[in-house]
Amino acid sequence: MITSVSIVGAGNCGCAFAADLENRGIRVLLYAHPDHSTNVDMIRESGFLESIGKVKGRFYPAVSTDMGEALRFSKLIIIAVPSYGQDNILSELEKFDVSNHTIIAASGNFFTLVACKRIRARYLLETSASPYGSRIVDGRRREQQQLAESWYGINVFGFKTVMPIGSLPTNLDANLRKDVSTIFPGSLQWCSNVIEAAFYNFNGVLHPITAVMNAGWIEHTKGDFYFYQEGMTPSVTKIMEEIDNERVAIANEYGAPVTSCLKQMNAYYGLNHESLSDFAKGSTLHSTMKLCPTSMQHRYLVEDLPYVLVPWYELGLKAGKQSPFIRSLILWSSMINNTDYLALGRNLEALGLASWSLEEIVDMVTATSDTLATELLRYTEQGQTVTQDKPSSIEYGSKYNFGADRAKL
């Protein structure tokens, strides 16, 4: 039975987790990296975490910038940082023995494949997305919030009723699987492997193409429009559906029978829309808030491109899939942000899988506790040189040479 959880990351997802778990009687320690401690500093200053929306109340999680303290607090660790912050967290975890810890990345975006080369946890898991729709609320702005006192908190405005999740190794202990299920607000959809879970991240389907197709509007209004309701028009969602078709085709090559974005989004939120355009207009969780980037340097591009679409695309190439819609979107976004996402994203080289066959990759991600040690030895040895030569994070602003790639389109 889970009685305590350490949450790494005090942003939208981490604070929502903290409020929800504390509300359900599970003790929480909320950790932030010392270089990114603003939110835990504010919670410490307020003396509590206020939550509004679907989770209401005033909660008192422990807060810390000491990873050792977080690991001592609980054997179950939730990593709730953006993908581009995962390397910093792994650098902290490498300093400790985590062999008795279960570590869950929410969302993962192939985190487990990066982490298994650097740390030896009992189990590594990743979800396809954050289970919550949430936003940090700074209640200290009393003139805006019209509050009688200052506070710092989270607005949990929704959560997914179903959450895809995968583990490495795949034979998760039955009791631990039951315990993990209790910490999520909805039911878990256990995937056959971590690659399947990563292919269920629909941010790569929904966000980048909408941002690119609405770039003029985003830059002109600084995000002052309804991203889903007004941005996802029938023409935009037509391309979105082609991207989704390519995603499904690639995933199937790896034994990952993922469903369409529309079907899964309906399942997430208990809806029954017949098209992505209808979903964008009809989902009250998405259509009643603007949820719009204020610039093209928003996470809808700088996270979803390098950490979602790039690994999808490269796994597709390994399986003989050209995926022209995904590739074109990566190239357009690279040009817009003057960043070579194909080279600097979480590609097969960064994952240590460039020289592997499709069959070897499947063997790796479907390993059980009996076979994982052998797979990890091979994985670490083959990926060692690549890891040493590869930048540890995305370096924004690098110039992209488009000439050769245009010829391939």
N, C-alpha and C positions, 0 to 999 in steps of 0.2 A: 504494500500500500504506500502510495506516494504521500509524504507529509511535508516535504520541502522541495523547492526548485530554485536553482540559481539562473537568472536571466542575464545574458550578456548582451548589452545594448539597451539604452534607455530612450529610444526614439518612439515612433508611433506604435510599432508592433510590440516592442518590449514593455512599454508602459501599459498597453492594453492587456497583455498577458499578466502583468503584475496585478492590475486591478481585478481582473477576472479570477485569477487563482486565489488571491487573498479573500475575495468575496465568497469563494467556495471552501474556505477554511484551510488552504494550503499556504504554508509560510513561504515567503519570497525574499530573496536577496537580489537586488537590481544592481548590476555591475556596469560601469562605463570605463572605457579606456582612459587613462589619465590625460591624454591629449584631446579627448572629446567628452569632457565631464560636465558640460553646461547643464544638462537636464538633471543629473543626479545632484548637482550643486543646488539647483533651484528647489528640488524636492527636499533636500536636507534643510535648506533655508526656510521653506514653508513649514516643515515638520510633518508633512503628510502628502499623499498623492490623492487628489480629488478626481473622481471619475463621474462623467455624466453620459447620458445616452442610454444604451442598452445595459450598461453596468453602472449602477448609481451607488455612490458612497464615498466615504473618506477612509483611505487605507494607509497603513504604516509599514511598508516594506523596508527591510534593511537596505542600505545603499552603500556602495563601496567602489573604489578604484583600484583595489588590490585583488588580482586574479587568484592568488593563493587563498584569500579569504572566501572568495566565491566557490572555489573547489572544495574547501573544507565544509562549507555550509550545506552542500548537497552533492550527491553522486549523479544527479540528473541535471544536465546543463542545456539550456535553450539558447542558441545563438540567434539573436534577432537584430543583426546589423545588415546594412546594404551589402551586396556582393563585393563592392570595391573596398569594403572595410574588413573583409574576412581574412586577408593576409595578415593584417595587424593583430587580429585576435589569435590566429594560429601562431604567430611569433611569441605571444604571451603564453599560450598553452604549451609550447615546446619546452618551456622551462620547468614543467611539472610532470610527475607521473600521473597519467590519466587512465591507466589500465583498468581501473575499477569504475570508470565513469561512462555513462551513456550520454552522448552529445547529439543534440538535434538542431539542425540548421533550418530556420523558418524565415524565409524560404532559402532553399539550398543552391539552386542553379549549378549543379555538379560539384558542390562543396565537398561531398564525401570523397570524390576522386582526387581532389587536391589535398584534403586533410589526411587521407590514409597514408600518404607518402611522408608525412611530417610528424604525426602523432599516432600513438597506439592506444586508442580508446577501446573499452569493452565492446561498444557498438557505436557506429556512426549512422545517423539517420538524417534524412532531409525531406522536407515537405515541398510541395509544388509552389506554394505561395504563403503569404501571411494569412492566418485564419481570421483576422479581424479587418474590418474597415474602421480606421481610427485616425485621429489627428490630435497632436499636442495642442493644448489650450493654455495660453498664458493668462490666467485670471488676474494677474497683477495689473493688467490694463483696465483698471476699474471704470474708467470713463467709457470704455467700450462694452464691458461686461455688466456694468451697473451692479456691482457686488458690494456688499458691506465690508468685506475683508479681502486681503490679497491671498491668492493661492495659485498653485501650479498643478496642472492635471492633464487628463486625457478625455477626449470625447470618443467613446466607442459607439459608432453609429450603426454597426452591423457586424455579422460574422458569417462565415461559410458553414453551411450545415453538413458538408462533406469535404474532407481534406485528403487528397492523395499523399501518400508517404511511402518511402522506401528505406531499406536498411542494408548495411554492409557490416558483417556478413548477413546473408538473407534469412538464415534460420534463427530469427529472434526468439528468445525464450518466451514461452507462452505467458508466463506470469508477468514478465516485463512488458510484453505487448499489451496486456490488459492494463498495466499501470500507465504506460504511455498514453493509452486511449483516454484515461481519466483526466489528463491535463488539458485536453483540447475542448473547445466549446461545442463542437459538433462531432459527428462520427468520423472515423478514419477509414479511408479507402486504401487498403494495403496493396502496394504495387509489387510486381514480380521482382523488380530490382530498382536501383537508384536512378538509372537512366530513364526508366518509365516515369518515375516521379518528376524528373526534370523536364520531360516533354509535356507535362501537364501544366506548366507555367504559362498561362494564357496572356500574361503581360506582353510576351513577345509577339502574340497575334494582334492584340488590341491596341497597344499604345504607340509603337514606333510608326506604323503606317498612318495612323490618324494624325500624329504630330507632323509628319512630313507633308501630308496632303493639306494640312491646315497651317503650314509654316508662316505664310503671309499674315494670317489672322492672329496667330500667336504673337508674332513680332509687333504687329500693329497695335493690338489691344493689351499686350502684356498679360495675356491669359484671361481676359475678361469675357469669357463665353463658356457655355456648357459643353465640355469636351466630349461627353458621350452623346447627349441629346442633339446637339447642334453640329458637332464635328464628325460623327459617324453616320454620314448620309448614305443612301443606297450605293452611290458610286464608290465611296471609300470602303464600305463593307464588302463590295464585290471583290476588290483586291484582297481585303482581309480574308475572305473565304478561300482564295487561291493560296495564300500563305498558310492557312490552316490545313488545306489539303496536302501541301508539301510536308508540313509537320507530321501529319498522320502517316504519310507514306514512309518517311524516314524512320519514325518510331517503330513501325511494323517490321522493318528490317532487323531490328534488335530484339525481336520477341516482345515488344511492348504494345499491346493492343489498345492504344488510347482511343478515346471517343472524340467526336468533334467538339470544337470550342463551344458552339451553341448548345449542344446537348449537355455538356458539363456545366456551363454557366447556369442553365436552367436548373440543374440538379443542385448546384451550390446554394441557390437562393429560393428554391421552391417555386419556380416559375414555369411557364409553358409557352414561350415565344417561338414563332415559326421562322424567324430570321434574325441575324445579328443586328440589323438595322432596327427591327422591332424591339429587340432586347435593349438596345441603347436608349430608345425613347421610353420604353415601358417599365424598366427597372427603376423603381423609385429610389433605391439606394444609390444609383448612379446618375439618374437624370435630374435629381432635384438639387445636386451640388455641382459646382463648376468643375472641380477636380482637374483643372487645366494648367499645363505648364506655363510659366511666365516667360520662358525663353527656350531656345533649342538646346541649352545645356542642362536640361531637366533630366531626372532619372529615367523618364520614359525613353530617352535615347542613351544617355551615358551609362545606364545600368542594363537596360533591356537589350541593347545592341550587343555589347561585348560579352555579356555573361549569359545571354539566352539565345539570341539568333545566331551568333557566331558558332558556338558549339553545335547547335542544331545543324547548321549548314555544313560544317566540317564532318560531322558524323554521317551526314547524307552523302558527301563525296566519297567517304570510305565505303559506303554501301552502293556506290554507282549512281546516286541520285544527284542531278544537276541543280535542282531547286532554283529556277531562274527568278522567281518572285522574291524569295528570301535574299538571294544574292544581290539583286538590284536594289533592294531596300537598304542592305548593308552599305553598298557603294554610294547611294544618294546621301545617306546619313553621314558617311565618312567625309564626303565633300562638304556638306553643310557645316560640320563641326571641325573640319580640317584635322581629322584624326583617322589614322589607319586602323579601323576596328578589326579588320581581318588579321592583321599582323599582331596587334596588341591586345586582342580580346582573349577569352578563354578558349583558344583553339586547341586542336589535338596535340600540338607541340607543348603548349602550356599544361595540358592535362597529362602529358607523358605517354600519349597513345599514338603518336605520329607513325611509328614503325610497326604498330600492331595490326594484325588482320582483324576483320570484323568478328570472326569466331573467337579470337583471343580476347577481344574486348568483352564479348558476352560471357566468356568463361570467368573473366575477372569480376564483373559486376554481379554474377550469379553465384559467386563462391560462398560456401558455407563456412562455419567455424572450423571444420576439419580441413578444408582446402585453402582457406584464405591466406595462411602463412606462406604457402608456396607461391601463390599468386602475387602477394605483396613483395616477396623477395625479387621475383622477376620484374615486377612493376618498378620497384625502387632502383634496381640495377640499370634497367633500360632507360629510365627517365632521369637518372642522376645528372648526366651531362646537359640535357635539355633544361632541367630546373636551374642549374647553375648559370646558364647563359641567358635565361629568360627574365625580362623585367618582372619584378614582383607585383607591379600594379600598373594600371592604365596610365600612360603619360599623355595627357591631353595636349593638343596643339601640334603634334608632329605632322609634317607635311605628307600628303598622300599622293603617290604617283598613279594616276588613273589610266594612263595610256594603254598598258598591257591588259588591264582588266576590262576596259571597254571593248577590246577586240574579241573577248571571249563571250560577250553577251549576245 
